[in-house]
Amino acid sequence: MAKKAVATLQTGNAGRNHTKCIKMVKSPKTGAYVFQEEIVENERAMAYFK
């Protein structure tokens, strides 16, 4: 039987304090848009997009 691999960032309720933010930025080399992903605290989420 195969085991189910589960990746978690939390222990208990601590993971609810973080948000995965995805931001679209323009690459300076190619001019194409690239997606940047980062896990930040809920309080810093709005500052991440500025």
ModelCIF file with pLDDT and N, C-alpha, C, O atoms, coordinates in Angstrom:
data_MODEL
#
_entry.id   MODEL 
#
_entity.id                         1 
_entity.type                       polymer 
_entity.pdbx_number_of_molecules   1 
#
_entity_poly.entity_id                      1 
_entity_poly.type                           'polypeptide(L)' 
_entity_poly.nstd_linkage                   no 
_entity_poly.nstd_monomer                   no 
_entity_poly.pdbx_seq_one_letter_code       MAKKAVATLQTGNAGRNHTKCIKMVKSPKTGAYVFQEEIVENERAMAYFK 
_entity_poly.pdbx_seq_one_letter_code_can   MAKKAVATLQTGNAGRNHTKCIKMVKSPKTGAYVFQEEIVENERAMAYFK 
_entity_poly.pdbx_strand_id                 A 
#
loop_
_entity_poly_seq.entity_id 
_entity_poly_seq.num 
_entity_poly_seq.mon_id 
_entity_poly_seq.hetero 
1 1  MET n 
1 2  ALA n 
1 3  LYS n 
1 4  LYS n 
1 5  ALA n 
1 6  VAL n 
1 7  ALA n 
1 8  THR n 
1 9  LEU n 
1 10 GLN n 
1 11 THR n 
1 12 GLY n 
1 13 ASN n 
1 14 ALA n 
1 15 GLY n 
1 16 ARG n 
1 17 ASN n 
1 18 HIS n 
1 19 THR n 
1 20 LYS n 
1 21 CYS n 
1 22 ILE n 
1 23 LYS n 
1 24 MET n 
1 25 VAL n 
1 26 LYS n 
1 27 SER n 
1 28 PRO n 
1 29 LYS n 
1 30 THR n 
1 31 GLY n 
1 32 ALA n 
1 33 TYR n 
1 34 VAL n 
1 35 PHE n 
1 36 GLN n 
1 37 GLU n 
1 38 GLU n 
1 39 ILE n 
1 40 VAL n 
1 41 GLU n 
1 42 ASN n 
1 43 GLU n 
1 44 ARG n 
1 45 ALA n 
1 46 MET n 
1 47 ALA n 
1 48 TYR n 
1 49 PHE n 
1 50 LYS n 
#
_struct_asym.id          A 
_struct_asym.entity_id   1 
#
loop_
_ma_qa_metric.id 
_ma_qa_metric.mode 
_ma_qa_metric.name 
_ma_qa_metric.software_group_id 
_ma_qa_metric.type 
1 global pLDDT . pLDDT 
2 local  pLDDT . pLDDT 
#
_ma_qa_metric_global.metric_id      1 
_ma_qa_metric_global.metric_value   81.98 
_ma_qa_metric_global.model_id       1 
_ma_qa_metric_global.ordinal_id     1 
#
loop_
_ma_qa_metric_local.label_asym_id 
_ma_qa_metric_local.label_comp_id 
_ma_qa_metric_local.label_seq_id 
_ma_qa_metric_local.metric_id 
_ma_qa_metric_local.metric_value 
_ma_qa_metric_local.model_id 
_ma_qa_metric_local.ordinal_id 
A MET 1  2 58.00 1 1  
A ALA 2  2 67.00 1 2  
A LYS 3  2 67.00 1 3  
A LYS 4  2 68.00 1 4  
A ALA 5  2 66.00 1 5  
A VAL 6  2 62.00 1 6  
A ALA 7  2 61.00 1 7  
A THR 8  2 58.00 1 8  
A LEU 9  2 55.00 1 9  
A GLN 10 2 54.00 1 10 
A THR 11 2 59.00 1 11 
A GLY 12 2 59.00 1 12 
A ASN 13 2 63.00 1 13 
A ALA 14 2 61.00 1 14 
A GLY 15 2 65.00 1 15 
A ARG 16 2 81.00 1 16 
A ASN 17 2 88.00 1 17 
A HIS 18 2 88.00 1 18 
A THR 19 2 90.00 1 19 
A LYS 20 2 92.00 1 20 
A CYS 21 2 93.00 1 21 
A ILE 22 2 93.00 1 22 
A LYS 23 2 93.00 1 23 
A MET 24 2 94.00 1 24 
A VAL 25 2 93.00 1 25 
A LYS 26 2 94.00 1 26 
A SER 27 2 91.00 1 27 
A PRO 28 2 91.00 1 28 
A LYS 29 2 92.00 1 29 
A THR 30 2 93.00 1 30 
A GLY 31 2 92.00 1 31 
A ALA 32 2 96.00 1 32 
A TYR 33 2 96.00 1 33 
A VAL 34 2 94.00 1 34 
A PHE 35 2 94.00 1 35 
A GLN 36 2 92.00 1 36 
A GLU 37 2 93.00 1 37 
A GLU 38 2 92.00 1 38 
A ILE 39 2 92.00 1 39 
A VAL 40 2 90.00 1 40 
A GLU 41 2 90.00 1 41 
A ASN 42 2 90.00 1 42 
A GLU 43 2 89.00 1 43 
A ARG 44 2 89.00 1 44 
A ALA 45 2 87.00 1 45 
A MET 46 2 89.00 1 46 
A ALA 47 2 89.00 1 47 
A TYR 48 2 87.00 1 48 
A PHE 49 2 85.00 1 49 
A LYS 50 2 84.00 1 50 
#
loop_
_atom_site.group_PDB 
_atom_site.id 
_atom_site.type_symbol 
_atom_site.label_atom_id 
_atom_site.label_alt_id 
_atom_site.label_comp_id 
_atom_site.label_asym_id 
_atom_site.label_entity_id 
_atom_site.label_seq_id 
_atom_site.pdbx_PDB_ins_code 
_atom_site.Cartn_x 
_atom_site.Cartn_y 
_atom_site.Cartn_z 
_atom_site.occupancy 
_atom_site.B_iso_or_equiv 
_atom_site.pdbx_formal_charge 
_atom_site.auth_seq_id 
_atom_site.auth_comp_id 
_atom_site.auth_asym_id 
_atom_site.auth_atom_id 
_atom_site.pdbx_PDB_model_num 
ATOM 1   N N  . MET A 1 1  ? 0.832  -1.183 0.000   1.00 58.00 ? 1  MET A N  1 
ATOM 2   C CA . MET A 1 1  ? 0.000  0.000  0.000   1.00 58.00 ? 1  MET A CA 1 
ATOM 3   C C  . MET A 1 1  ? 0.876  1.246  0.000   1.00 58.00 ? 1  MET A C  1 
ATOM 4   O O  . MET A 1 1  ? 1.939  1.276  0.620   1.00 58.00 ? 1  MET A O  1 
ATOM 5   N N  . ALA A 1 2  ? 0.423  2.247  -0.689  1.00 67.00 ? 2  ALA A N  1 
ATOM 6   C CA . ALA A 1 2  ? 1.175  3.499  -0.769  1.00 67.00 ? 2  ALA A CA 1 
ATOM 7   C C  . ALA A 1 2  ? 0.788  4.408  0.385   1.00 67.00 ? 2  ALA A C  1 
ATOM 8   O O  . ALA A 1 2  ? -0.369 4.461  0.802   1.00 67.00 ? 2  ALA A O  1 
ATOM 9   N N  . LYS A 1 3  ? 1.782  5.119  0.887   1.00 67.00 ? 3  LYS A N  1 
ATOM 10  C CA . LYS A 1 3  ? 1.520  6.091  1.935   1.00 67.00 ? 3  LYS A CA 1 
ATOM 11  C C  . LYS A 1 3  ? 1.153  7.430  1.311   1.00 67.00 ? 3  LYS A C  1 
ATOM 12  O O  . LYS A 1 3  ? 1.667  7.804  0.257   1.00 67.00 ? 3  LYS A O  1 
ATOM 13  N N  . LYS A 1 4  ? 0.282  8.123  1.962   1.00 68.00 ? 4  LYS A N  1 
ATOM 14  C CA . LYS A 1 4  ? -0.103 9.442  1.492   1.00 68.00 ? 4  LYS A CA 1 
ATOM 15  C C  . LYS A 1 4  ? 0.843  10.473 2.113   1.00 68.00 ? 4  LYS A C  1 
ATOM 16  O O  . LYS A 1 4  ? 0.901  10.617 3.334   1.00 68.00 ? 4  LYS A O  1 
ATOM 17  N N  . ALA A 1 5  ? 1.570  11.173 1.278   1.00 66.00 ? 5  ALA A N  1 
ATOM 18  C CA . ALA A 1 5  ? 2.503  12.191 1.761   1.00 66.00 ? 5  ALA A CA 1 
ATOM 19  C C  . ALA A 1 5  ? 1.765  13.513 1.873   1.00 66.00 ? 5  ALA A C  1 
ATOM 20  O O  . ALA A 1 5  ? 1.160  13.983 0.909   1.00 66.00 ? 5  ALA A O  1 
ATOM 21  N N  . VAL A 1 6  ? 1.819  14.103 3.044   1.00 62.00 ? 6  VAL A N  1 
ATOM 22  C CA . VAL A 1 6  ? 1.129  15.367 3.279   1.00 62.00 ? 6  VAL A CA 1 
ATOM 23  C C  . VAL A 1 6  ? 2.141  16.376 3.802   1.00 62.00 ? 6  VAL A C  1 
ATOM 24  O O  . VAL A 1 6  ? 2.758  16.164 4.845   1.00 62.00 ? 6  VAL A O  1 
ATOM 25  N N  . ALA A 1 7  ? 2.304  17.455 3.086   1.00 61.00 ? 7  ALA A N  1 
ATOM 26  C CA . ALA A 1 7  ? 3.210  18.518 3.520   1.00 61.00 ? 7  ALA A CA 1 
ATOM 27  C C  . ALA A 1 7  ? 2.382  19.580 4.228   1.00 61.00 ? 7  ALA A C  1 
ATOM 28  O O  . ALA A 1 7  ? 1.433  20.117 3.657   1.00 61.00 ? 7  ALA A O  1 
ATOM 29  N N  . THR A 1 8  ? 2.737  19.877 5.454   1.00 58.00 ? 8  THR A N  1 
ATOM 30  C CA . THR A 1 8  ? 2.014  20.906 6.186   1.00 58.00 ? 8  THR A CA 1 
ATOM 31  C C  . THR A 1 8  ? 2.987  21.938 6.720   1.00 58.00 ? 8  THR A C  1 
ATOM 32  O O  . THR A 1 8  ? 4.154  21.641 6.977   1.00 58.00 ? 8  THR A O  1 
ATOM 33  N N  . LEU A 1 9  ? 2.502  23.127 6.879   1.00 55.00 ? 9  LEU A N  1 
ATOM 34  C CA . LEU A 1 9  ? 3.296  24.222 7.442   1.00 55.00 ? 9  LEU A CA 1 
ATOM 35  C C  . LEU A 1 9  ? 2.844  24.536 8.850   1.00 55.00 ? 9  LEU A C  1 
ATOM 36  O O  . LEU A 1 9  ? 3.297  25.512 9.447   1.00 55.00 ? 9  LEU A O  1 
ATOM 37  N N  . GLN A 1 10 ? 1.967  23.730 9.378   1.00 54.00 ? 10 GLN A N  1 
ATOM 38  C CA . GLN A 1 10 ? 1.349  24.099 10.632  1.00 54.00 ? 10 GLN A CA 1 
ATOM 39  C C  . GLN A 1 10 ? 1.423  22.986 11.662  1.00 54.00 ? 10 GLN A C  1 
ATOM 40  O O  . GLN A 1 10 ? 1.492  21.802 11.331  1.00 54.00 ? 10 GLN A O  1 
ATOM 41  N N  . THR A 1 11 ? 1.406  23.393 12.883  1.00 59.00 ? 11 THR A N  1 
ATOM 42  C CA . THR A 1 11 ? 1.241  22.483 14.002  1.00 59.00 ? 11 THR A CA 1 
ATOM 43  C C  . THR A 1 11 ? 0.109  23.063 14.825  1.00 59.00 ? 11 THR A C  1 
ATOM 44  O O  . THR A 1 11 ? 0.283  24.077 15.501  1.00 59.00 ? 11 THR A O  1 
ATOM 45  N N  . GLY A 1 12 ? -1.022 22.438 14.774  1.00 59.00 ? 12 GLY A N  1 
ATOM 46  C CA . GLY A 1 12 ? -2.183 22.975 15.464  1.00 59.00 ? 12 GLY A CA 1 
ATOM 47  C C  . GLY A 1 12 ? -2.785 24.117 14.679  1.00 59.00 ? 12 GLY A C  1 
ATOM 48  O O  . GLY A 1 12 ? -3.035 23.973 13.482  1.00 59.00 ? 12 GLY A O  1 
ATOM 49  N N  . ASN A 1 13 ? -3.025 25.243 15.317  1.00 63.00 ? 13 ASN A N  1 
ATOM 50  C CA . ASN A 1 13 ? -3.630 26.395 14.659  1.00 63.00 ? 13 ASN A CA 1 
ATOM 51  C C  . ASN A 1 13 ? -2.602 27.414 14.191  1.00 63.00 ? 13 ASN A C  1 
ATOM 52  O O  . ASN A 1 13 ? -2.983 28.483 13.713  1.00 63.00 ? 13 ASN A O  1 
ATOM 53  N N  . ALA A 1 14 ? -1.331 27.125 14.309  1.00 61.00 ? 14 ALA A N  1 
ATOM 54  C CA . ALA A 1 14 ? -0.293 28.091 13.947  1.00 61.00 ? 14 ALA A CA 1 
ATOM 55  C C  . ALA A 1 14 ? -0.286 28.375 12.452  1.00 61.00 ? 14 ALA A C  1 
ATOM 56  O O  . ALA A 1 14 ? 0.116  29.468 12.054  1.00 61.00 ? 14 ALA A O  1 
ATOM 57  N N  . GLY A 1 15 ? -0.709 27.448 11.613  1.00 65.00 ? 15 GLY A N  1 
ATOM 58  C CA . GLY A 1 15 ? -0.700 27.642 10.168  1.00 65.00 ? 15 GLY A CA 1 
ATOM 59  C C  . GLY A 1 15 ? -1.742 28.613 9.687   1.00 65.00 ? 15 GLY A C  1 
ATOM 60  O O  . GLY A 1 15 ? -1.664 29.079 8.550   1.00 65.00 ? 15 GLY A O  1 
ATOM 61  N N  . ARG A 1 16 ? -2.713 28.933 10.511  1.00 81.00 ? 16 ARG A N  1 
ATOM 62  C CA . ARG A 1 16 ? -3.744 29.882 10.097  1.00 81.00 ? 16 ARG A CA 1 
ATOM 63  C C  . ARG A 1 16 ? -3.244 31.316 10.157  1.00 81.00 ? 16 ARG A C  1 
ATOM 64  O O  . ARG A 1 16 ? -3.962 32.234 9.760   1.00 81.00 ? 16 ARG A O  1 
ATOM 65  N N  . ASN A 1 17 ? -2.045 31.523 10.637  1.00 88.00 ? 17 ASN A N  1 
ATOM 66  C CA . ASN A 1 17 ? -1.461 32.857 10.718  1.00 88.00 ? 17 ASN A CA 1 
ATOM 67  C C  . ASN A 1 17 ? -0.694 33.222 9.459   1.00 88.00 ? 17 ASN A C  1 
ATOM 68  O O  . ASN A 1 17 ? -0.134 34.315 9.373   1.00 88.00 ? 17 ASN A O  1 
ATOM 69  N N  . HIS A 1 18 ? -0.658 32.317 8.473   1.00 88.00 ? 18 HIS A N  1 
ATOM 70  C CA . HIS A 1 18 ? 0.110  32.551 7.261   1.00 88.00 ? 18 HIS A CA 1 
ATOM 71  C C  . HIS A 1 18 ? -0.801 32.472 6.040   1.00 88.00 ? 18 HIS A C  1 
ATOM 72  O O  . HIS A 1 18 ? -1.818 31.779 6.047   1.00 88.00 ? 18 HIS A O  1 
ATOM 73  N N  . THR A 1 19 ? -0.412 33.197 4.992   1.00 90.00 ? 19 THR A N  1 
ATOM 74  C CA . THR A 1 19 ? -1.165 33.235 3.746   1.00 90.00 ? 19 THR A CA 1 
ATOM 75  C C  . THR A 1 19 ? -0.191 33.048 2.596   1.00 90.00 ? 19 THR A C  1 
ATOM 76  O O  . THR A 1 19 ? 0.914  33.590 2.615   1.00 90.00 ? 19 THR A O  1 
ATOM 77  N N  . LYS A 1 20 ? -0.604 32.277 1.590   1.00 92.00 ? 20 LYS A N  1 
ATOM 78  C CA . LYS A 1 20 ? 0.208  32.122 0.391   1.00 92.00 ? 20 LYS A CA 1 
ATOM 79  C C  . LYS A 1 20 ? -0.188 33.227 -0.578  1.00 92.00 ? 20 LYS A C  1 
ATOM 80  O O  . LYS A 1 20 ? -1.336 33.292 -1.018  1.00 92.00 ? 20 LYS A O  1 
ATOM 81  N N  . CYS A 1 21 ? 0.763  34.097 -0.909  1.00 93.00 ? 21 CYS A N  1 
ATOM 82  C CA . CYS A 1 21 ? 0.518  35.229 -1.799  1.00 93.00 ? 21 CYS A CA 1 
ATOM 83  C C  . CYS A 1 21 ? 1.170  34.955 -3.140  1.00 93.00 ? 21 CYS A C  1 
ATOM 84  O O  . CYS A 1 21 ? 2.319  34.518 -3.204  1.00 93.00 ? 21 CYS A O  1 
ATOM 85  N N  . ILE A 1 22 ? 0.437  35.213 -4.205  1.00 93.00 ? 22 ILE A N  1 
ATOM 86  C CA . ILE A 1 22 ? 0.947  35.039 -5.561  1.00 93.00 ? 22 ILE A CA 1 
ATOM 87  C C  . ILE A 1 22 ? 0.866  36.395 -6.249  1.00 93.00 ? 22 ILE A C  1 
ATOM 88  O O  . ILE A 1 22 ? -0.206 36.991 -6.357  1.00 93.00 ? 22 ILE A O  1 
ATOM 89  N N  . LYS A 1 23 ? 2.035  36.878 -6.717  1.00 93.00 ? 23 LYS A N  1 
ATOM 90  C CA . LYS A 1 23 ? 2.121  38.211 -7.326  1.00 93.00 ? 23 LYS A CA 1 
ATOM 91  C C  . LYS A 1 23 ? 2.676  38.067 -8.739  1.00 93.00 ? 23 LYS A C  1 
ATOM 92  O O  . LYS A 1 23 ? 3.607  37.294 -8.965  1.00 93.00 ? 23 LYS A O  1 
ATOM 93  N N  . MET A 1 24 ? 2.107  38.809 -9.692  1.00 94.00 ? 24 MET A N  1 
ATOM 94  C CA . MET A 1 24 ? 2.579  38.779 -11.066 1.00 94.00 ? 24 MET A CA 1 
ATOM 95  C C  . MET A 1 24 ? 3.516  39.957 -11.284 1.00 94.00 ? 24 MET A C  1 
ATOM 96  O O  . MET A 1 24 ? 3.122  41.108 -11.092 1.00 94.00 ? 24 MET A O  1 
ATOM 97  N N  . VAL A 1 25 ? 4.759  39.678 -11.684 1.00 93.00 ? 25 VAL A N  1 
ATOM 98  C CA . VAL A 1 25 ? 5.746  40.728 -11.930 1.00 93.00 ? 25 VAL A CA 1 
ATOM 99  C C  . VAL A 1 25 ? 6.313  40.574 -13.338 1.00 93.00 ? 25 VAL A C  1 
ATOM 100 O O  . VAL A 1 25 ? 6.319  39.482 -13.906 1.00 93.00 ? 25 VAL A O  1 
ATOM 101 N N  . LYS A 1 26 ? 6.779  41.664 -13.876 1.00 94.00 ? 26 LYS A N  1 
ATOM 102 C CA . LYS A 1 26 ? 7.344  41.655 -15.222 1.00 94.00 ? 26 LYS A CA 1 
ATOM 103 C C  . LYS A 1 26 ? 8.843  41.403 -15.144 1.00 94.00 ? 26 LYS A C  1 
ATOM 104 O O  . LYS A 1 26 ? 9.550  42.070 -14.389 1.00 94.00 ? 26 LYS A O  1 
ATOM 105 N N  . SER A 1 27 ? 9.324  40.449 -15.919 1.00 91.00 ? 27 SER A N  1 
ATOM 106 C CA . SER A 1 27 ? 10.740 40.104 -15.942 1.00 91.00 ? 27 SER A CA 1 
ATOM 107 C C  . SER A 1 27 ? 11.532 41.190 -16.654 1.00 91.00 ? 27 SER A C  1 
ATOM 108 O O  . SER A 1 27 ? 11.164 41.595 -17.757 1.00 91.00 ? 27 SER A O  1 
ATOM 109 N N  . PRO A 1 28 ? 12.617 41.672 -16.042 1.00 91.00 ? 28 PRO A N  1 
ATOM 110 C CA . PRO A 1 28 ? 13.406 42.723 -16.702 1.00 91.00 ? 28 PRO A CA 1 
ATOM 111 C C  . PRO A 1 28 ? 14.159 42.217 -17.931 1.00 91.00 ? 28 PRO A C  1 
ATOM 112 O O  . PRO A 1 28 ? 14.439 42.996 -18.842 1.00 91.00 ? 28 PRO A O  1 
ATOM 113 N N  . LYS A 1 29 ? 14.488 40.933 -17.971 1.00 92.00 ? 29 LYS A N  1 
ATOM 114 C CA . LYS A 1 29 ? 15.245 40.390 -19.102 1.00 92.00 ? 29 LYS A CA 1 
ATOM 115 C C  . LYS A 1 29 ? 14.373 40.194 -20.338 1.00 92.00 ? 29 LYS A C  1 
ATOM 116 O O  . LYS A 1 29 ? 14.696 40.686 -21.419 1.00 92.00 ? 29 LYS A O  1 
ATOM 117 N N  . THR A 1 30 ? 13.259 39.468 -20.169 1.00 93.00 ? 30 THR A N  1 
ATOM 118 C CA . THR A 1 30 ? 12.460 39.083 -21.327 1.00 93.00 ? 30 THR A CA 1 
ATOM 119 C C  . THR A 1 30 ? 11.230 39.954 -21.523 1.00 93.00 ? 30 THR A C  1 
ATOM 120 O O  . THR A 1 30 ? 10.684 40.000 -22.625 1.00 93.00 ? 30 THR A O  1 
ATOM 121 N N  . GLY A 1 31 ? 10.787 40.632 -20.500 1.00 92.00 ? 31 GLY A N  1 
ATOM 122 C CA . GLY A 1 31 ? 9.578  41.430 -20.606 1.00 92.00 ? 31 GLY A CA 1 
ATOM 123 C C  . GLY A 1 31 ? 8.316  40.617 -20.390 1.00 92.00 ? 31 GLY A C  1 
ATOM 124 O O  . GLY A 1 31 ? 7.214  41.166 -20.407 1.00 92.00 ? 31 GLY A O  1 
ATOM 125 N N  . ALA A 1 32 ? 8.463  39.320 -20.188 1.00 96.00 ? 32 ALA A N  1 
ATOM 126 C CA . ALA A 1 32 ? 7.311  38.450 -19.946 1.00 96.00 ? 32 ALA A CA 1 
ATOM 127 C C  . ALA A 1 32 ? 6.919  38.536 -18.474 1.00 96.00 ? 32 ALA A C  1 
ATOM 128 O O  . ALA A 1 32 ? 7.730  38.895 -17.621 1.00 96.00 ? 32 ALA A O  1 
ATOM 129 N N  . TYR A 1 33 ? 5.689  38.207 -18.200 1.00 96.00 ? 33 TYR A N  1 
ATOM 130 C CA . TYR A 1 33 ? 5.211  38.222 -16.820 1.00 96.00 ? 33 TYR A CA 1 
ATOM 131 C C  . TYR A 1 33 ? 5.498  36.883 -16.153 1.00 96.00 ? 33 TYR A C  1 
ATOM 132 O O  . TYR A 1 33 ? 5.346  35.823 -16.761 1.00 96.00 ? 33 TYR A O  1 
ATOM 133 N N  . VAL A 1 34 ? 5.917  36.952 -14.891 1.00 94.00 ? 34 VAL A N  1 
ATOM 134 C CA . VAL A 1 34 ? 6.279  35.777 -14.108 1.00 94.00 ? 34 VAL A CA 1 
ATOM 135 C C  . VAL A 1 34 ? 5.499  35.846 -12.798 1.00 94.00 ? 34 VAL A C  1 
ATOM 136 O O  . VAL A 1 34 ? 5.212  36.932 -12.296 1.00 94.00 ? 34 VAL A O  1 
ATOM 137 N N  . PHE A 1 35 ? 5.164  34.697 -12.255 1.00 94.00 ? 35 PHE A N  1 
ATOM 138 C CA . PHE A 1 35 ? 4.450  34.648 -10.990 1.00 94.00 ? 35 PHE A CA 1 
ATOM 139 C C  . PHE A 1 35 ? 5.427  34.386 -9.851  1.00 94.00 ? 35 PHE A C  1 
ATOM 140 O O  . PHE A 1 35 ? 6.224  33.449 -9.909  1.00 94.00 ? 35 PHE A O  1 
ATOM 141 N N  . GLN A 1 36 ? 5.362  35.222 -8.813  1.00 92.00 ? 36 GLN A N  1 
ATOM 142 C CA . GLN A 1 36 ? 6.161  35.039 -7.610  1.00 92.00 ? 36 GLN A CA 1 
ATOM 143 C C  . GLN A 1 36 ? 5.236  34.567 -6.508  1.00 92.00 ? 36 GLN A C  1 
ATOM 144 O O  . GLN A 1 36 ? 4.195  35.172 -6.252  1.00 92.00 ? 36 GLN A O  1 
ATOM 145 N N  . GLU A 1 37 ? 5.627  33.469 -5.852  1.00 93.00 ? 37 GLU A N  1 
ATOM 146 C CA . GLU A 1 37 ? 4.832  32.936 -4.758  1.00 93.00 ? 37 GLU A CA 1 
ATOM 147 C C  . GLU A 1 37 ? 5.624  33.034 -3.469  1.00 93.00 ? 37 GLU A C  1 
ATOM 148 O O  . GLU A 1 37 ? 6.825  32.764 -3.443  1.00 93.00 ? 37 GLU A O  1 
ATOM 149 N N  . GLU A 1 38 ? 4.948  33.420 -2.407  1.00 92.00 ? 38 GLU A N  1 
ATOM 150 C CA . GLU A 1 38 ? 5.604  33.526 -1.108  1.00 92.00 ? 38 GLU A CA 1 
ATOM 151 C C  . GLU A 1 38 ? 4.565  33.308 -0.017  1.00 92.00 ? 38 GLU A C  1 
ATOM 152 O O  . GLU A 1 38 ? 3.407  33.701 -0.157  1.00 92.00 ? 38 GLU A O  1 
ATOM 153 N N  . ILE A 1 39 ? 4.988  32.687 1.057   1.00 92.00 ? 39 ILE A N  1 
ATOM 154 C CA . ILE A 1 39 ? 4.122  32.495 2.208   1.00 92.00 ? 39 ILE A CA 1 
ATOM 155 C C  . ILE A 1 39 ? 4.501  33.533 3.244   1.00 92.00 ? 39 ILE A C  1 
ATOM 156 O O  . ILE A 1 39 ? 5.625  33.549 3.744   1.00 92.00 ? 39 ILE A O  1 
ATOM 157 N N  . VAL A 1 40 ? 3.539  34.409 3.565   1.00 90.00 ? 40 VAL A N  1 
ATOM 158 C CA . VAL A 1 40 ? 3.780  35.506 4.491   1.00 90.00 ? 40 VAL A CA 1 
ATOM 159 C C  . VAL A 1 40 ? 2.760  35.453 5.619   1.00 90.00 ? 40 VAL A C  1 
ATOM 160 O O  . VAL A 1 40 ? 1.742  34.766 5.529   1.00 90.00 ? 40 VAL A O  1 
ATOM 161 N N  . GLU A 1 41 ? 3.052  36.185 6.674   1.00 90.00 ? 41 GLU A N  1 
ATOM 162 C CA . GLU A 1 41 ? 2.109  36.279 7.786   1.00 90.00 ? 41 GLU A CA 1 
ATOM 163 C C  . GLU A 1 41 ? 0.914  37.114 7.349   1.00 90.00 ? 41 GLU A C  1 
ATOM 164 O O  . GLU A 1 41 ? 1.035  37.962 6.464   1.00 90.00 ? 41 GLU A O  1 
ATOM 165 N N  . ASN A 1 42 ? -0.234 36.878 7.962   1.00 90.00 ? 42 ASN A N  1 
ATOM 166 C CA . ASN A 1 42 ? -1.462 37.581 7.586   1.00 90.00 ? 42 ASN A CA 1 
ATOM 167 C C  . ASN A 1 42 ? -1.326 39.088 7.716   1.00 90.00 ? 42 ASN A C  1 
ATOM 168 O O  . ASN A 1 42 ? -1.886 39.826 6.906   1.00 90.00 ? 42 ASN A O  1 
ATOM 169 N N  . GLU A 1 43 ? -0.600 39.558 8.712   1.00 89.00 ? 43 GLU A N  1 
ATOM 170 C CA . GLU A 1 43 ? -0.453 40.990 8.911   1.00 89.00 ? 43 GLU A CA 1 
ATOM 171 C C  . GLU A 1 43 ? 0.379  41.637 7.800   1.00 89.00 ? 43 GLU A C  1 
ATOM 172 O O  . GLU A 1 43 ? 0.179  42.812 7.492   1.00 89.00 ? 43 GLU A O  1 
ATOM 173 N N  . ARG A 1 44 ? 1.294  40.901 7.203   1.00 89.00 ? 44 ARG A N  1 
ATOM 174 C CA . ARG A 1 44 ? 2.176  41.450 6.158   1.00 89.00 ? 44 ARG A CA 1 
ATOM 175 C C  . ARG A 1 44 ? 1.672  41.184 4.755   1.00 89.00 ? 44 ARG A C  1 
ATOM 176 O O  . ARG A 1 44 ? 2.346  41.550 3.792   1.00 89.00 ? 44 ARG A O  1 
ATOM 177 N N  . ALA A 1 45 ? 0.515  40.563 4.603   1.00 87.00 ? 45 ALA A N  1 
ATOM 178 C CA . ALA A 1 45 ? 0.028  40.170 3.280   1.00 87.00 ? 45 ALA A CA 1 
ATOM 179 C C  . ALA A 1 45 ? -0.242 41.384 2.393   1.00 87.00 ? 45 ALA A C  1 
ATOM 180 O O  . ALA A 1 45 ? 0.132  41.374 1.220   1.00 87.00 ? 45 ALA A O  1 
ATOM 181 N N  . MET A 1 46 ? -0.873 42.415 2.914   1.00 89.00 ? 46 MET A N  1 
ATOM 182 C CA . MET A 1 46 ? -1.175 43.586 2.082   1.00 89.00 ? 46 MET A CA 1 
ATOM 183 C C  . MET A 1 46 ? 0.107  44.345 1.723   1.00 89.00 ? 46 MET A C  1 
ATOM 184 O O  . MET A 1 46 ? 0.209  44.896 0.627   1.00 89.00 ? 46 MET A O  1 
ATOM 185 N N  . ALA A 1 47 ? 1.075  44.378 2.625   1.00 89.00 ? 47 ALA A N  1 
ATOM 186 C CA . ALA A 1 47 ? 2.341  45.059 2.346   1.00 89.00 ? 47 ALA A CA 1 
ATOM 187 C C  . ALA A 1 47 ? 3.149  44.313 1.276   1.00 89.00 ? 47 ALA A C  1 
ATOM 188 O O  . ALA A 1 47 ? 3.962  44.923 0.581   1.00 89.00 ? 47 ALA A O  1 
ATOM 189 N N  . TYR A 1 48 ? 2.937  43.029 1.144   1.00 87.00 ? 48 TYR A N  1 
ATOM 190 C CA . TYR A 1 48 ? 3.657  42.226 0.138   1.00 87.00 ? 48 TYR A CA 1 
ATOM 191 C C  . TYR A 1 48 ? 3.298  42.679 -1.270  1.00 87.00 ? 48 TYR A C  1 
ATOM 192 O O  . TYR A 1 48 ? 4.143  42.647 -2.165  1.00 87.00 ? 48 TYR A O  1 
ATOM 193 N N  . PHE A 1 49 ? 2.050  43.102 -1.475  1.00 85.00 ? 49 PHE A N  1 
ATOM 194 C CA . PHE A 1 49 ? 1.608  43.488 -2.812  1.00 85.00 ? 49 PHE A CA 1 
ATOM 195 C C  . PHE A 1 49 ? 1.941  44.931 -3.156  1.00 85.00 ? 49 PHE A C  1 
ATOM 196 O O  . PHE A 1 49 ? 1.773  45.328 -4.309  1.00 85.00 ? 49 PHE A O  1 
ATOM 197 N N  . LYS A 1 50 ? 2.402  45.721 -2.216  1.00 84.00 ? 50 LYS A N  1 
ATOM 198 C CA . LYS A 1 50 ? 2.751  47.125 -2.500  1.00 84.00 ? 50 LYS A CA 1 
ATOM 199 C C  . LYS A 1 50 ? 4.184  47.251 -2.938  1.00 84.00 ? 50 LYS A C  1 
ATOM 200 O O  . LYS A 1 50 ? 4.649  48.356 -3.218  1.00 84.00 ? 50 LYS A O  1 
#
